[in-house]
């Protein structure tokens, strides 16, 4: 997803209130690893029909994160991958099979 407010734009892979105070972690990295670039390019090609030669990836991972407020009985794991060929940019959202256990904060979990 994409949000824009306070004159800023945001990439939002899972629009809810993640809370890591009780469990889980969030990390990111920038990579030019050839294997990961090829995997992302294949993903883009299969979804759009467009062949790309990616230059770098920004990968953010939310690993077994809880929900607001300090919810730990169910966790979610997902990733956002931002990719570019230095001309166009792509956003790929990945959700681990079986690891989205709570739909949104405030929901019955």
Steps between C-alpha positions, in 0.01 A plus 500: 500500500585863472409779740559872478452740789696775674643578154687169502450180306522157662524144377277291725526121467260429787287793616450438870662565838800271537644488850845348564512582871382149592634288214650514154747718322528721194812540292604619157788484258604629162651238273641447154520122546467346151284209617251730677497745206419213262226368729337844523533553123330163439223597741446830315506329160245236608264765638536773235645333192781756513866395493718713725867518585490596866787690659418477870238394753385643830360214709307563823392202710244490781578170674241352738377845605220549746203737489408810698504507803778250574303212348712185492260206475497528118769641274547605138798464267521698176743689274510803276750495215565824313685439174634728230674486166590870554219598262192335649430387853293206620349398834458131580313397814557150633287330763623175655257213447324433828682780680236771476318414821333830586317711242516843665551656838185520702364187335409197705819295506 
